[in-house]
Amino acid sequence: MNIEHVALQVAKPAEMAAWWCEHLGMQVARKVRDDCFFIADQDGRTVLEIYCNPAAKLPDYAAMDALELHIAFHSDDVQADLERLTAAGALVEGEPDYTPGATGNVFALVRDPWGIPVQLVHRGEPLL
């Protein structure tokens, strides 16, 4: 089996989908309604459902520790992407370390304007 999508219940799905498309390179794969978007990464391998269902409570993503939930994006240049995303309204979480460790990995963490933790990752050895 393969994962079809991961869903995020948010207050403003249209705004969030637009921001993620513009700043994280996602693309709208399917718009179901004005409150439900399926967005895919550049390779079309990973799909997120960004939606708002009034029957469900809204998680407080901003209050969650990034170790509980984060969405990681491969980055060729973590420092440049961090600067670009913060200019677009993301907030830096913690202290980024741009020095590759023994594995060659570099990580940084931001939160999008809705509090979702977004990890920027450059691995010395690709994950897949």
Backbone bond lengths (Angstrom), bond angles and torsions (degrees), N, CA, C in turn:
res aa  C-N    CA-C-N  psi(-1)  N-CA   C-N-CA  omega(-1)  CA-C   N-CA-C  phi
1 M - - - 1.446 - - 1.525 109.32 -
2 N 1.323 116.22 153.78 1.456 123.60 175.49 1.516 109.23 -121.99
3 I 1.307 116.43 149.09 1.461 119.70 173.91 1.518 107.89 -69.45
4 E 1.339 116.78 131.21 1.455 120.19 177.34 1.521 110.96 -84.39
5 H 1.337 116.95 -48.23 1.458 120.73 178.43 1.521 109.99 -162.24
6 V 1.315 115.26 164.89 1.455 124.12 171.60 1.519 105.99 -118.47
7 A 1.339 116.85 134.59 1.461 120.81 -174.64 1.527 111.66 -106.44
8 L 1.332 115.05 142.01 1.460 122.42 175.71 1.526 108.62 -125.81
9 Q 1.316 115.85 117.63 1.463 122.72 175.99 1.528 107.07 -82.78
10 V 1.329 117.09 117.97 1.462 122.08 -176.47 1.527 109.99 -135.67
11 A 1.311 116.53 161.89 1.465 121.29 -177.94 1.529 112.84 -74.05
12 K 1.334 116.88 -35.79 1.471 120.46 -174.58 1.528 109.98 -129.08
13 P 1.337 117.12 76.06 1.465 119.56 -174.24 1.528 114.27 -62.88
14 A 1.314 118.72 -37.58 1.470 119.90 -178.87 1.527 110.54 -64.24
15 E 1.340 116.67 -43.42 1.469 120.33 179.51 1.522 111.09 -66.32
16 M 1.326 116.24 -41.90 1.460 119.84 -178.87 1.530 110.40 -67.22
17 A 1.311 117.53 -44.90 1.469 120.31 179.19 1.527 110.33 -59.66
18 A 1.315 117.18 -42.11 1.469 120.66 179.62 1.529 110.70 -63.82
19 W 1.338 117.58 -43.04 1.469 120.72 -179.78 1.524 110.44 -64.36
20 W 1.328 116.76 -45.62 1.463 120.36 -179.56 1.529 110.88 -64.08
21 C 1.315 117.73 -36.24 1.469 120.10 177.32 1.528 110.33 -67.44
22 E 1.315 116.74 -46.43 1.464 120.13 -177.14 1.528 113.06 -68.92
23 H 1.330 117.12 -40.96 1.459 119.84 -169.74 1.534 115.19 -105.57
24 L 1.322 117.13 -18.49 1.466 119.81 -179.35 1.532 112.14 -116.56
25 G 1.325 116.91 6.15 1.457 120.25 174.96 1.514 115.09 75.53
26 M 1.323 117.42 14.37 1.461 120.36 177.15 1.527 108.55 -76.32
27 Q 1.320 116.08 166.44 1.463 121.09 176.38 1.522 108.64 -139.37
28 V 1.321 116.40 145.45 1.458 119.82 178.76 1.525 108.25 -71.48
29 A 1.329 115.36 116.58 1.463 121.24 177.50 1.524 110.09 -86.99
30 R 1.329 115.27 -34.43 1.467 119.72 179.20 1.520 109.13 -160.30
31 K 1.314 115.22 131.23 1.466 121.59 172.37 1.519 105.93 -105.81
32 V 1.329 116.42 118.29 1.456 121.05 -179.03 1.524 110.15 -86.46
33 R 1.317 114.91 -46.38 1.464 123.36 177.32 1.513 106.56 -150.53
34 D 1.318 116.76 -178.05 1.467 119.96 176.95 1.525 112.44 -67.67
35 D 1.343 116.79 -12.02 1.456 120.39 -179.56 1.528 112.57 -117.56
36 C 1.338 117.61 20.11 1.467 120.68 -179.11 1.531 110.56 -152.75
37 F 1.330 115.06 115.23 1.462 122.06 -178.13 1.523 109.14 -129.42
38 F 1.310 116.40 137.32 1.453 121.99 168.91 1.522 105.72 -104.28
39 I 1.329 116.34 119.64 1.463 120.14 -179.55 1.526 108.36 -116.66
40 A 1.323 115.61 141.26 1.461 121.43 -176.51 1.518 110.20 -118.42
41 D 1.338 114.83 152.49 1.462 119.06 176.45 1.529 109.39 -73.45
42 Q 1.333 116.14 176.52 1.463 121.05 -174.23 1.521 112.85 -60.76
43 D 1.336 117.60 -30.90 1.459 120.99 179.42 1.522 112.66 -86.81
44 G 1.331 116.73 -8.40 1.455 120.30 -177.25 1.522 112.94 71.15
45 R 1.336 116.76 17.96 1.467 120.63 -178.60 1.520 112.30 -89.47
46 T 1.317 116.85 -30.18 1.456 120.79 -175.05 1.520 109.15 -121.66
47 V 1.330 115.98 131.98 1.464 121.68 -178.69 1.521 109.24 -123.84
48 L 1.326 115.03 133.26 1.462 122.22 172.86 1.514 108.59 -112.55
49 E 1.317 116.01 137.46 1.462 120.73 170.93 1.525 105.99 -97.90
50 I 1.314 115.64 121.87 1.461 122.74 177.33 1.525 105.66 -109.35
51 Y 1.319 117.04 113.29 1.469 119.25 -172.87 1.515 111.50 -146.43
52 C 1.327 114.96 167.09 1.462 121.89 173.24 1.520 107.85 -134.65
53 N 1.315 115.64 112.86 1.463 121.82 177.66 1.518 107.11 -113.64
54 P 1.330 118.02 113.38 1.466 120.51 -177.48 1.524 113.93 -61.68
55 A 1.343 117.85 -15.79 1.463 120.72 179.00 1.533 112.03 -77.08
56 A 1.334 117.06 -13.47 1.462 120.84 -178.21 1.526 110.00 -114.43
57 K 1.325 116.07 150.28 1.465 119.10 177.65 1.530 109.33 -73.75
58 L 1.315 114.52 154.81 1.462 120.45 176.82 1.522 109.06 -88.15
59 P 1.327 118.02 121.82 1.463 118.78 176.07 1.521 110.43 -65.08
60 D 1.310 115.61 148.74 1.466 121.22 176.34 1.528 107.41 -93.93
61 Y 1.332 116.37 78.99 1.457 121.44 -176.49 1.527 111.53 -59.26
62 A 1.313 116.95 -36.02 1.460 120.53 -178.02 1.527 111.33 -63.90
63 A 1.323 117.63 -27.64 1.465 121.37 179.93 1.528 112.40 -86.66
64 M 1.328 117.09 -14.42 1.467 120.54 -179.65 1.520 110.52 -75.48
65 D 1.304 115.24 141.76 1.453 120.30 172.06 1.529 107.52 -69.47
66 A 1.304 117.46 139.08 1.471 120.92 -179.43 1.523 111.65 -63.19
67 L 1.339 117.63 -17.05 1.455 119.92 174.69 1.526 111.37 -74.80
68 E 1.347 117.33 -17.97 1.464 121.08 176.45 1.524 111.02 -81.12
69 L 1.325 116.11 -36.89 1.460 121.48 -178.16 1.515 108.84 -157.02
70 H 1.305 115.84 130.00 1.467 121.36 168.21 1.524 107.37 -156.00
71 I 1.308 115.29 156.50 1.456 121.62 176.80 1.521 106.15 -116.02
72 A 1.323 115.63 122.19 1.460 120.78 -173.36 1.526 110.79 -100.58
73 F 1.320 115.26 137.80 1.462 123.24 177.38 1.522 108.84 -120.67
74 H 1.326 116.43 135.05 1.460 120.48 172.41 1.529 107.80 -66.70
75 S 1.324 115.88 139.11 1.459 121.96 178.26 1.517 109.17 -133.42
76 D 1.316 116.80 132.23 1.461 120.52 173.85 1.525 111.08 -75.97
77 D 1.345 116.53 -26.09 1.466 121.83 -178.76 1.530 108.10 -143.34
78 V 1.319 115.54 91.50 1.467 121.46 -174.60 1.524 111.50 -58.85
79 Q 1.326 117.64 -44.28 1.458 120.29 -177.75 1.528 111.25 -63.36
80 A 1.310 117.80 -45.75 1.469 120.98 179.86 1.521 110.76 -64.68
81 D 1.337 117.57 -41.51 1.468 119.85 179.59 1.518 110.99 -67.33
82 L 1.323 117.35 -37.23 1.462 120.77 177.26 1.528 110.22 -62.04
83 E 1.300 116.85 -45.42 1.470 120.69 179.21 1.525 111.05 -64.18
84 R 1.328 117.05 -41.79 1.467 121.72 -179.91 1.531 110.70 -64.29
85 L 1.323 117.15 -43.58 1.464 120.31 -178.83 1.520 112.43 -70.08
86 T 1.321 117.45 -37.47 1.469 118.39 177.88 1.527 110.20 -67.36
87 A 1.322 117.82 -33.99 1.468 120.54 175.66 1.530 110.80 -65.05
88 A 1.344 116.44 -24.11 1.467 121.17 -179.80 1.531 112.50 -94.09
89 G 1.344 117.10 6.75 1.462 119.73 174.64 1.511 115.87 109.79
90 A 1.330 118.89 -1.81 1.462 120.62 176.26 1.534 109.05 -74.63
91 L 1.315 115.85 153.45 1.469 121.75 178.61 1.516 109.57 -111.40
92 V 1.336 116.28 131.74 1.458 120.84 178.98 1.518 109.03 -69.96
93 E 1.319 115.65 136.57 1.463 122.31 177.32 1.526 107.33 -114.78
94 G 1.302 117.14 120.40 1.456 120.52 179.43 1.520 111.89 75.25
95 E 1.303 114.76 -171.42 1.463 121.88 -178.69 1.525 109.49 -102.40
96 P 1.322 117.69 114.78 1.468 118.33 176.75 1.524 110.35 -68.79
97 D 1.317 114.89 146.57 1.466 120.76 176.70 1.519 106.72 -124.65
98 Y 1.315 115.64 110.20 1.454 120.63 -175.51 1.534 112.25 -89.25
99 T 1.327 116.98 3.92 1.454 120.39 -178.97 1.527 108.93 -91.30
100 P 1.322 117.55 115.03 1.471 118.21 179.31 1.527 110.68 -61.17
101 G 1.314 115.72 135.42 1.456 120.18 175.74 1.522 109.87 -77.95
102 A 1.322 116.09 -163.50 1.466 121.25 -179.06 1.525 111.57 -60.08
103 T 1.314 116.59 -28.63 1.469 120.53 -179.44 1.527 112.34 -85.34
104 G 1.328 117.13 -11.70 1.458 120.63 -177.26 1.513 113.09 84.73
105 N 1.341 117.31 6.54 1.459 121.05 -178.59 1.526 111.58 -81.45
106 V 1.329 115.76 141.37 1.462 122.72 174.35 1.526 106.46 -129.94
107 F 1.337 116.46 132.96 1.463 121.73 -178.54 1.523 110.02 -131.63
108 A 1.314 116.02 148.90 1.462 122.54 168.69 1.522 106.48 -147.77
109 L 1.312 115.87 156.99 1.456 120.25 -177.13 1.518 109.84 -131.90
110 V 1.330 115.42 133.28 1.458 121.93 173.06 1.523 107.82 -129.77
111 R 1.309 115.25 167.78 1.469 120.98 170.36 1.514 106.84 -118.14
112 D 1.324 114.87 133.29 1.462 118.49 177.37 1.528 108.59 -67.35
113 P 1.324 119.21 173.98 1.474 120.16 -177.67 1.533 114.83 -60.64
114 W 1.346 118.40 -10.91 1.464 122.64 178.92 1.512 111.65 -104.69
115 G 1.329 116.89 6.05 1.455 121.07 176.09 1.513 115.65 90.49
116 I 1.319 118.62 1.49 1.466 121.40 179.89 1.539 108.32 -72.82
117 P 1.330 118.13 126.06 1.459 119.88 176.92 1.531 111.49 -71.06
118 V 1.312 115.45 128.82 1.463 122.86 178.34 1.528 107.27 -121.44
119 Q 1.314 115.22 118.40 1.460 120.14 178.93 1.529 108.84 -96.46
120 L 1.312 115.95 134.48 1.456 122.57 174.26 1.518 107.03 -101.85
121 V 1.322 116.46 127.34 1.461 121.32 -171.66 1.513 110.66 -130.48
122 H 1.312 115.05 128.74 1.467 120.28 166.72 1.523 105.92 -123.29
123 R 1.308 117.11 114.18 1.464 121.71 -176.34 1.526 110.86 -99.01
124 G 1.308 115.11 140.68 1.457 120.04 173.13 1.518 110.71 -62.91
125 E 1.323 116.46 -35.96 1.460 123.45 175.06 1.519 107.41 -123.97
126 P 1.342 118.32 119.12 1.467 120.28 -177.12 1.529 111.75 -53.85
127 L 1.319 115.86 145.24 1.456 121.48 179.45 1.523 110.97 -64.39
128 L 1.316 116.44 -45.58 1.476 121.59 178.49 1.506 110.58 -121.22
